[in-house]
Amino acid sequence: MCIRDSPASDPALRAPQGQPLLSTALKTEAPLPRTNFRLQWRSEIESASTFTLRVTTQDLQPIYEAHDLSATTVQVPAAALESVASGAVLLWRVEAIEPGGRRYASEVWELTVE
C-alpha cells in the first residue's frame, strides 16, 4: 500500500496540529538488531483502548502480529525474525481501536533488520 493511500494521510484523521493520529517514535535510518527489535509509536487517539501491530516483508508476507496491546511499545521476538535476512526491509503498521470498535490505521513504516 502506498503511504498516500493510507487512511492516516487523510486530513480528517489527523490531530488538530496537522500531525498524524498515529506516528512512529523510531528513527528508521538505523537497522534494528533482531535481538532487540523494539517497535514504538505515538497515539493522539485518547479514546483508543487497544492497538494491533502488523509486521510484514515488502511482499506482504506476515512476520509478526500482536493484538489487544495496551502499550505503545512492542518487542518483536527474535524467533519471529529468524527467516528474515540481514539487511531486509520490513513494513509495519499499527491500528488504534476504540472501545466501540472504530479503527484508525497508521501509515506504513519501513525499517531494516540488522
C-alpha positions in Angstrom: 0.0 0.0 0.0 1.3 3.4 -0.8 1.6 5.8 2.0 -0.5 8.4 0.1 -3.3 5.8 0.1 -3.1 5.2 3.8 -6.1 6.3 5.9 -3.6 8.1 8.1 -2.8 10.5 5.3 -6.5 11.6 5.2 -6.7 15.1 6.7 -9.8 14.1 8.6 -7.6 11.5 10.5 -5.0 14.0 11.7 -4.6 15.7 15.1 -5.6 19.4 15.2 -1.9 20.5 14.8 -1.8 18.6 11.4 0.2 15.7 12.9 -0.9 12.1 12.1 -3.0 10.5 14.8 -0.5 7.6 14.9 3.2 8.2 14.3 6.4 6.2 14.7 8.7 7.0 17.6 11.6 5.2 15.8 14.5 6.7 13.9 14.2 4.2 11.0 17.5 5.1 9.3 19.5 2.8 11.6 18.9 -1.0 11.2 17.3 -2.7 14.3 19.1 -5.7 15.8 16.9 -8.8 15.7 17.7 -9.4 19.4 16.3 -6.0 20.4 13.7 -5.4 17.7 11.6 -2.9 19.7 8.9 -1.0 17.8 7.4 2.1 19.3 4.7 4.5 18.2 2.7 7.5 19.5 -1.0 7.8 19.5 -3.1 11.0 19.6 -6.3 9.0 19.9 -7.1 9.4 23.5 -10.1 7.1 23.2 -8.1 4.1 21.8 -8.3 1.2 24.2 -6.1 -1.2 22.3 -3.7 -1.5 19.4 -2.9 -4.1 16.8 0.6 -4.3 15.3 1.5 -6.0 12.0 5.0 -6.6 10.6 5.4 -8.0 7.1 8.0 -8.4 4.4 8.0 -6.0 1.5 5.9 -8.5 -0.5 3.4 -8.6 2.5 4.3 -12.0 3.9 3.4 -11.9 7.6 6.3 -11.8 10.0 4.6 -10.9 13.3 1.2 -9.8 14.6 0.2 -8.7 18.1 -3.4 -7.9 19.1 -5.1 -6.3 22.1 -2.0 -4.3 23.0 -2.3 -1.6 25.7 1.2 -0.3 25.4 2.7 1.7 22.5 6.0 -0.3 22.6 6.4 -3.9 21.4 9.5 -6.2 21.5 9.2 -8.5 18.4 10.6 -11.9 19.4 13.9 -12.8 17.8 12.3 -16.1 16.8 9.8 -14.2 14.6 12.7 -12.8 12.7 14.7 -16.0 12.2 13.7 -16.3 8.5 14.5 -12.6 7.7 17.9 -11.9 6.1 20.2 -9.3 7.5 19.6 -6.0 5.6 16.0 -7.0 4.7 13.4 -4.2 4.8 10.3 -4.9 6.8 7.0 -3.0 6.8 5.0 -2.3 9.9 1.8 -0.5 10.8 -0.4 0.0 13.8 -4.2 0.2 14.3 -5.7 2.0 17.2 -9.0 0.6 18.3 -11.7 2.4 20.3 -13.9 0.5 22.7 -16.8 0.7 20.2 -14.7 -1.0 17.5 -13.8 2.0 15.4 -10.2 1.6 14.0 -7.6 4.1 13.0 -4.7 2.8 10.8 -1.3 4.3 10.8 0.8 4.9 7.7 3.0 2.0 6.7 6.5 2.4 8.0 9.7 0.7 6.9 12.7 -0.5 8.8 15.8 -2.6 8.2 16.9 -5.7 10.1 20.5 -5.7 11.2 
